[in-house]
Each structure stands twice: as structure tokens, then as C-alpha cells.
Amino acid sequence: MGLLLFDLVLATVVLLLAGTAIFSRNLTHAVMLFMAFGVMMALAWARLAAPDLALAEAAIGAGLTGALCFTALVRQPAALDSKVATSLLPICFVALITAALLFSVWQIPVSPNPALSHEVSVALPQSGVAHPVTAVLLNFRSWDTLLELLVLLLALLGAQQAQSSLTLYAGWSLSLSWSRLLSPLIILLTGYLLWRGAAAPGGAFQAGALLASGLVVLRLNQQLTWLSWQNPWVRLAALSGLLVFVLTGLFSLLWSSSRLWLEWPTAYAGAVILGIESFATLAIAVTLTLLVVGEPTEERADA
Amino acid sequence: MSWLDGLSWFLLLLGLVFFIAGSLGLLRFPDQFSRLHAVTKADTLGLGLVVLGLSIQSSWRETLLMLLIWLLVMCSGAVSCQLLARFSRDAADAEPLISHQEPGQTANSTSPASAPVTKRAE
């Protein structure tokens, strides 16, 4: 009874926050409401017994997306009045996307298919990991994860085309030292999340998002000045997840006994998955950081 | 055992009262500094009381984790509060620069404030 009440309140708050975030006239308010929506959404995923999603939502939805939206707001030209769309084309585009999304949601069966989860648990010993979500993401359906990494890279490449004029202010000494103090802890937690992903909720996306949040905090305090798209090593790091994934896939296609694209040999599956996830964590962290902070054009040493 | 449970519930409810007081202050106080004061101080104390109340009912490992989270939230809250206050003071001092200062305020204040959110979920 108590939990039912909690769920009802949570669902109401999530819907209210989503509605107000969309319909808010003030963009800053909308961003704040969206961040609150992310926190509530993470709670909702936790209540739905999906801790992997809850972790990812808390790190990305509540943490990084807020920072991303705020830095995007800063880059906006001063007055951006939200006037009614005059062109029909964007409306048609949005309606089309909405219809496609609604159609795909409609395809999802109402009750989960028990046969599918049974198949996963039967094949789990051959996957190399003990956590079913990681097994699905990086072994049974690794093709999807590979394409997700590609989507992230495309987002970064798209954002690189946009002009950005983010001004970084020289870090105030206290916030600077606090961000420095936090960074070992964040690196430790990143490693923990990555390692735990084999047996429990966690994995590359959560670890990468956490690492990215630490990098963003440091970057906003004018640290890590080498972390920019101009640096070839940073580009390599942003590419590394996809690169390692594709190379491993090619290796499995050409030289392993199974001769199947993205089919890991059972004996090495755990090591292969850990290797891919490590590079994916690095790539995700660098990509998300570059998306949030981008190329700051001017760095002032005062303030 | 029951008086321990009672103490735990008392601490949880007391923490809730501080949270509500902090949120009310954030909504009702007139200027930025008193709002910051209300929300950071009262919420930190409220979170500490909630952690204390929950730690009575949990194992020592969970208690240590919650204490670590409280410590991180407390420090991040203090730092981001001071950061916001500094920026609003500078913005008030340099009136013509106000539009130039505000972007930095939002950009800098976002991440320290969002960092504890990330950690709290773990």
C-alpha cells in the first residue's frame, strides 16, 4: 500500500515535470525542470527493477544532460524568443518522428516474453559474463551496442560543425581544488562500475558517463586544456571504442573458429567484453565531455 | 529494538522537516543569498538526519556508504553555494557586465551541483 502510494506520486511527478519542462516559456526553467525529470526518471527505473537503466539515467539524464543543456543555453544568442513555428516542414517532420515512435512503442508486447529471458539465462554461461544485461548488450546483441557507439560519434561530429563560443572562466581556487579532490574518487568509481558490469548492474555507458562528468567539472575549471578536438590523441580516444569493437568483430569474422561477425569464442568472451568495454568507456567519456564543453573559444585568466 | 526503530523514524521525520524548510526558503526568501543559505544549509542537515535515521536500520557497510555520500553532498553543496553566491555578487557589482557574467555563472554552477546527483544514485 505504501509503495503503491509512492509509485502513484512518482508517476504523477514524472508526468508533471515532463509537461512543465516542455511547455515552460523560460528556457533556463525548462532545463532545470528537465534535470529534475531525469532524477525522478532514475527513481522510476529503480522502482521498475531496472538498475542498469536507473544508473545510466542518473548519470546521463540528471547529470550530464543538464550540463549539456546549460552550456548550450550559454552559447545561444542573447534573445531567443519562442515564437510559433511558421513553417510547416518542421511540424511535419516532428509529427512523422512522433508517429514512428508511437508505432514502435505499439510493437512492444504488453507483458515481457518469458521465453526470451529463459533463452538468455540458458545461454548466459557461454557469454563470458554473469550479468544478463551485459551479456545481451555486449555478446548476444553486440551489433546494437556497436551502432549506439556510432550514433554517439555521429552526434559529436555533428556538434563539431556548429559554431560554439563558450567562455571558460578561470576556476575559483576552492571549486578548482574540490574538483581536483573529486577526480581520484571519480576514476575509482568509474573503474568499479566498469568492472562490476560483468556481474552486476553497471558497464561501459554508466562508467563512461561518470568519467565524463568528472572531466566536464575539471574542464569547466580550466583544467585539462589538452582535452580538445584539435588534439589527435583525443580524436583517437573518441574513436577508440568503435575502432576496438570493429577490429574485434573483424577478428572474430576472419580468424576465429566460428567465423561469425561479432561472435566471441566462449573461452575468451569475458576478456573480449572487458576490453571492448574499457575502450568504450574511454570513448564515451571523451565524446560526452567534448559534446558538453566543446571548443571553448576564449579563456580568461581573471574572475 | 522498538525504541531504536522509533528513534530512526524520529530522525527521518526530523530530516524531512529540514528538507521542507529548506525548500520553502528557496521558494519564499527574497534574494539570492538568503535562498542559497536556506537551501544548502537546511538540506545538508536534513540529508544528514535522514542518513543517521537510515543507518540505524542498516548494516555497517551501507552506513559507511551513506556517510560517504553525505560527506560528498555536503562538500559539493558548500562549494557550489559559494560559487553561485560569488557570481551573483560579482554580477551585482559590475552592473554593465551582468549579461556577460551570467553565462559563466550557469556554466560553472551546473557541474558541481550535478556531480552529487550522479553519486547519490549509486
Boltz contact constraints between the chains, C-beta under 6 A:
constraints:
  - contact:
      token1: [A, 42]
      token2: [B, 121]
      max_distance: 6.0
  - contact:
      token1: [A, 58]
      token2: [B, 121]
      max_distance: 6.0
  - contact:
      token1: [A, 59]
      token2: [B, 118]
      max_distance: 6.0
  - contact:
      token1: [A, 62]
      token2: [B, 117]
      max_distance: 6.0
  - contact:
      token1: [A, 63]
      token2: [B, 114]
      max_distance: 6.0
  - contact:
      token1: [A, 63]
      token2: [B, 117]
      max_distance: 6.0
  - contact:
      token1: [A, 63]
      token2: [B, 118]
      max_distance: 6.0
  - contact:
      token1: [A, 66]
      token2: [B, 110]
      max_distance: 6.0
  - contact:
      token1: [A, 66]
      token2: [B, 114]
      max_distance: 6.0
  - contact:
      token1: [A, 67]
      token2: [B, 110]
      max_distance: 6.0
  - contact:
      token1: [A, 67]
      token2: [B, 111]
      max_distance: 6.0
  - contact:
      token1: [A, 67]
      token2: [B, 114]
      max_distance: 6.0
  - contact:
      token1: [A, 70]
      token2: [B, 106]
      max_distance: 6.0
  - contact:
      token1: [A, 70]
      token2: [B, 110]
      max_distance: 6.0
  - contact:
      token1: [A, 71]
      token2: [B, 107]
      max_distance: 6.0
  - contact:
      token1: [A, 74]
      token2: [B, 103]
      max_distance: 6.0
  - contact:
      token1: [A, 74]
      token2: [B, 106]
      max_distance: 6.0
  - contact:
      token1: [A, 74]
      token2: [B, 107]
      max_distance: 6.0
  - contact:
      token1: [A, 169]
      token2: [B, 104]
      max_distance: 6.0
  - contact:
      token1: [A, 174]
      token2: [B, 79]
      max_distance: 6.0
  - contact:
      token1: [A, 175]
      token2: [B, 79]
      max_distance: 6.0
  - contact:
      token1: [A, 175]
      token2: [B, 83]
      max_distance: 6.0
  - contact:
      token1: [A, 178]
      token2: [B, 79]
      max_distance: 6.0
  - contact:
      token1: [A, 213]
      token2: [B, 115]
      max_distance: 6.0
  - contact:
      token1: [A, 213]
      token2: [B, 118]
      max_distance: 6.0
  - contact:
      token1: [A, 216]
      token2: [B, 111]
      max_distance: 6.0
  - contact:
      token1: [A, 217]
      token2: [B, 111]
      max_distance: 6.0
  - contact:
      token1: [A, 217]
      token2: [B, 115]
      max_distance: 6.0
  - contact:
      token1: [A, 220]
      token2: [B, 108]
      max_distance: 6.0
  - contact:
      token1: [A, 220]
      token2: [B, 111]
      max_distance: 6.0
